[in-house]
C-alpha cells in the first residue's frame, strides 16, 4: 500500500477536493483509494500498489523495434513454430526484422507462418520446413512492390476504425448498382479502402526526388476553376 499526504497553509484550499481530483486524473477506481484527514490538518491518500505499477504488455502482442526485442521475438518464434527449427537464426532475424519494423507482433508473424493473407492455412508436412519454406510464406505477405502488407492485428484495427467512422453505403459498388442491394460495404471493400488511404498517406509523407517530381507533374496538369493551369 502506498501513501502520500497533502497539506497547505492556505485555509481556502479544499484538500479533500484536491485529493479527489488527483485520484480522478489518474483514472483510479474510487474503491481502490482511501482519502482521509489526520489531526494535523493533512489529507492522506492511500493507494493500492497494483495501481502504481504500469501493466506489462503481452509479449505476444506488443511491437518489437530494438535489435534486442527482435532477437527475443525470433527466439519465441523458433519455440512456437516447429518448421523454423532448421532455419539459421541469423536468417530468421533478417527475414522478420522488416515485419517487426512495420509494427508486426510475434502473434502476427506466427499467424503469417500458419496462414496465407486470404486466411487459408499453409500446408503442413515434413517437406514444409527450412529456409525456403520460411521465405515463401513471408513473401506472400508482401505486395508486388515489396511493401509489407498489414498484419492480422493491424488489419483488424483498421477495420474497427472504419466501422466506427462509418462507410459510404455505396463504397465498392459499380456506378449502376442500386444501393439498396448492398447497404453495407463488404470486408474486401473496407480493406481496399484502408489500403488506398494508407498508400495516399505514405505517398504524401515521402520527400524523395521521385515523389517530388511526381507532385510537380501532377500539379502542372490540374485545371483550376478560373481556367488557369
URZI-V45492 format. One record per residue. RES is the residue in one letter. SS is DSSP state (A for helix, B for strand, O for the rest). PHI is phi in whole degrees, -180 to 180 (NA if undefined). NEAR is the number of other ideal C-beta (glycine too) atoms within 12 Angstrom. Layout:
res=RES ss=SS phi=PHI near=NEAR
res=RES ss=SS phi=PHI near=NEAR
This chain:
res=X ss=O phi=NA near=15
res=X ss=B phi=-99 near=19
res=X ss=B phi=-139 near=20
res=X ss=B phi=-141 near=21
res=X ss=B phi=-118 near=20
res=X ss=B phi=-121 near=27
res=X ss=O phi=-141 near=19
res=X ss=O phi=-158 near=18
res=X ss=O phi=-94 near=9
res=X ss=O phi=-94 near=11
res=X ss=O phi=-68 near=9
res=X ss=O phi=-80 near=9
res=X ss=O phi=-84 near=17
res=X ss=O phi=-88 near=16
res=X ss=A phi=-66 near=27
res=X ss=A phi=-66 near=21
res=X ss=A phi=-67 near=16
res=X ss=A phi=-63 near=23
res=X ss=A phi=-64 near=32
res=X ss=A phi=-64 near=21
res=X ss=A phi=-66 near=18
res=X ss=A phi=-63 near=20
res=X ss=A phi=-62 near=27
res=X ss=A phi=-66 near=16
res=X ss=A phi=-65 near=11
res=X ss=O phi=-88 near=19
res=X ss=O phi=59 near=11
res=X ss=O phi=-84 near=24
res=X ss=O phi=-68 near=14
res=X ss=A phi=-61 near=17
res=X ss=A phi=-70 near=11
res=X ss=A phi=-93 near=20
res=X ss=B phi=-127 near=29
res=X ss=B phi=-117 near=24
res=X ss=B phi=-125 near=30
res=X ss=B phi=-152 near=18
res=X ss=B phi=-99 near=18
res=X ss=O phi=-113 near=16
res=X ss=O phi=-74 near=7
res=X ss=O phi=-92 near=12
res=X ss=O phi=83 near=17
res=X ss=O phi=-93 near=22
res=X ss=B phi=-107 near=29
res=X ss=B phi=-108 near=24
res=X ss=B phi=-116 near=34
res=X ss=B phi=-112 near=22
res=X ss=B phi=-129 near=25
res=X ss=O phi=-65 near=19
res=X ss=A phi=-56 near=11
res=X ss=A phi=-63 near=14
res=X ss=A phi=-73 near=22
res=X ss=A phi=-93 near=18
res=X ss=O phi=-92 near=10
res=X ss=O phi=-72 near=7
res=X ss=O phi=-64 near=9
res=X ss=O phi=-81 near=9
res=X ss=O phi=-69 near=14
res=X ss=O phi=-60 near=13
res=X ss=O phi=-60 near=19
res=X ss=O phi=-81 near=23
res=X ss=O phi=-126 near=25
res=X ss=O phi=-111 near=23
res=X ss=O phi=-69 near=26
res=X ss=O phi=-127 near=35
res=X ss=O phi=-125 near=20
res=X ss=O phi=-76 near=14
res=X ss=A phi=-55 near=15
res=X ss=A phi=-67 near=13
res=X ss=A phi=-63 near=24
res=X ss=A phi=-65 near=30
res=X ss=A phi=-60 near=22
res=X ss=A phi=-63 near=22
res=X ss=A phi=-63 near=36
res=X ss=A phi=-67 near=33
res=X ss=A phi=-63 near=21
res=X ss=A phi=-65 near=27
res=X ss=A phi=-60 near=41
res=X ss=A phi=-67 near=28
res=X ss=A phi=-73 near=17
res=X ss=A phi=-86 near=21
res=X ss=O phi=-117 near=32
res=X ss=A phi=-60 near=20
res=X ss=A phi=-70 near=30
res=X ss=A phi=-96 near=33
res=X ss=O phi=-62 near=19
res=X ss=O phi=-95 near=20
res=X ss=O phi=-86 near=28
res=X ss=O phi=-59 near=17
res=X ss=A phi=-61 near=21
res=X ss=A phi=-63 near=14
res=X ss=A phi=-65 near=20
res=X ss=A phi=-59 near=34
res=X ss=A phi=-66 near=29
res=X ss=A phi=-66 near=22
res=X ss=A phi=-70 near=32
res=X ss=A phi=-99 near=42
res=X ss=A phi=-59 near=26
res=X ss=A phi=-67 near=23
res=X ss=A phi=-67 near=42
res=X ss=A phi=-66 near=36
res=X ss=A phi=-64 near=20
res=X ss=O phi=-82 near=29
res=X ss=O phi=98 near=25
res=X ss=O phi=-70 near=37
res=X ss=O phi=-108 near=33
res=X ss=A phi=-59 near=35
res=X ss=A phi=-62 near=31
res=X ss=A phi=-65 near=36
res=X ss=A phi=-66 near=42
res=X ss=A phi=-63 near=32
res=X ss=A phi=-64 near=33
res=X ss=A phi=-65 near=39
res=X ss=A phi=-73 near=38
res=X ss=A phi=-105 near=27
res=X ss=B phi=-141 near=22
res=X ss=O phi=-76 near=20
res=X ss=O phi=-59 near=26
res=X ss=O phi=-83 near=15
res=X ss=O phi=96 near=16
res=X ss=O phi=-71 near=10
res=X ss=B phi=-72 near=14
res=X ss=O phi=-72 near=26
res=X ss=O phi=-67 near=16
res=X ss=O phi=-111 near=16
res=X ss=O phi=159 near=11
res=X ss=O phi=-63 near=12
res=X ss=O phi=-89 near=12
res=X ss=O phi=-98 near=21
res=X ss=O phi=-153 near=24
res=X ss=A phi=90 near=22
res=X ss=A phi=-64 near=21
res=X ss=A phi=-63 near=17
res=X ss=A phi=-69 near=28
res=X ss=A phi=-64 near=35
res=X ss=A phi=-61 near=23
res=X ss=A phi=-64 near=22
res=X ss=A phi=-67 near=35
res=X ss=A phi=-73 near=40
res=X ss=A phi=-63 near=21
res=X ss=O phi=-65 near=23
res=X ss=O phi=-95 near=35
res=X ss=B phi=-114 near=22
res=X ss=O phi=-79 near=17
res=X ss=O phi=-57 near=8
res=X ss=O phi=-84 near=9
res=X ss=O phi=94 near=12
res=X ss=O phi=-73 near=17
res=X ss=B phi=-81 near=29
res=X ss=O phi=-72 near=32
res=X ss=O phi=-62 near=30
res=X ss=O phi=-76 near=34
res=X ss=A phi=-59 near=30
res=X ss=A phi=-71 near=27
res=X ss=A phi=-67 near=29
res=X ss=A phi=-65 near=30
res=X ss=A phi=-62 near=22
res=X ss=A phi=-66 near=20
res=X ss=A phi=-63 near=28
res=X ss=A phi=-66 near=26
res=X ss=A phi=-67 near=14
res=X ss=A phi=-64 near=18
res=X ss=A phi=-63 near=29
res=X ss=A phi=-63 near=17
res=X ss=A phi=-69 near=11
res=X ss=A phi=-74 near=16
res=X ss=O phi=92 near=13
res=X ss=O phi=-120 near=26
res=X ss=O phi=-58 near=17
res=X ss=O phi=-66 near=18
res=X ss=O phi=-102 near=20
res=X ss=O phi=-66 near=27
res=X ss=O phi=83 near=24
res=X ss=O phi=-96 near=20
res=X ss=O phi=-62 near=12
res=X ss=O phi=-61 near=8
res=X ss=O phi=-92 near=8
res=X ss=O phi=-80 near=14
res=X ss=O phi=-82 near=12
res=X ss=A phi=-61 near=17
res=X ss=A phi=-64 near=10
res=X ss=A phi=-76 near=12
res=X ss=O phi=-137 near=18
res=X ss=O phi=-70 near=15
res=X ss=O phi=-128 near=20
res=X ss=O phi=-69 near=25
res=X ss=O phi=-76 near=18
res=X ss=A phi=-62 near=21
res=X ss=A phi=-66 near=17
res=X ss=A phi=-67 near=23
res=X ss=A phi=-64 near=28
res=X ss=A phi=-65 near=27
res=X ss=A phi=-64 near=22
res=X ss=A phi=-63 near=27
res=X ss=A phi=-65 near=31
res=X ss=A phi=-63 near=24
res=X ss=A phi=-62 near=18
res=X ss=A phi=-64 near=21
res=X ss=A phi=-67 near=27
res=X ss=A phi=-66 near=18
res=X ss=A phi=-65 near=13
res=X ss=A phi=-63 near=13
res=X ss=A phi=-65 near=19
res=X ss=A phi=-65 near=19
res=X ss=A phi=-77 near=15
res=X ss=A phi=-98 near=11
res=X ss=O phi=-82 near=16
res=X ss=O phi=-129 near=13
res=X ss=O phi=-73 near=12
res=X ss=A phi=-63 near=10
res=X ss=A phi=-64 near=12
res=X ss=A phi=-69 near=16
res=X ss=A phi=-65 near=15
res=X ss=A phi=-64 near=14
res=X ss=A phi=-62 near=17
res=X ss=A phi=-64 near=18
res=X ss=A phi=-63 near=13
res=X ss=A phi=-64 near=12
res=X ss=A phi=-66 near=14
res=X ss=A phi=-65 near=13
res=X ss=A phi=-70 near=13
res=X ss=O phi=-109 near=11
res=X ss=O phi=-86 near=14
res=X ss=O phi=-92 near=11
res=X ss=O phi=-89 near=10
res=X ss=O phi=-64 near=7
res=X ss=O phi=-82 near=7
res=X ss=O phi=88 near=7
res=X ss=O phi=-83 near=8
res=X ss=O phi=-107 near=10
